[in-house]
Amino acid sequence: MHLAAVYDGQMLSLYQDGVQVAQRASSVNPSVWPGELHVGQYSGQPTADYQVTGRLTGVRLYHRPLDAQEVAEQASQTPGGGGVASDNR
């Protein structure tokens, strides 16, 4: 399963396997997060109670919102060997 979340400054969109499945208006706090980024957790606490069970591969972070076509292209690609990639495009 490929999941992507895109925030364009006004709307937050969720995609599953390249297809948009949810969207809503949203605002964010633009301040820089002072801690570590915990991929696969839904809490700021690194405890087992809040960790995703399973394996995450091909994690990517972008400094810009992807459009729907780019998300679909990413979903059609086979994930790499794991790890985290950061793309400053």
Helices and strands as residue ranges (DSSP letters): E 3-7, E 11-16, E 19-25, G 48-50, E 59-62, H 68-76, E 84-87
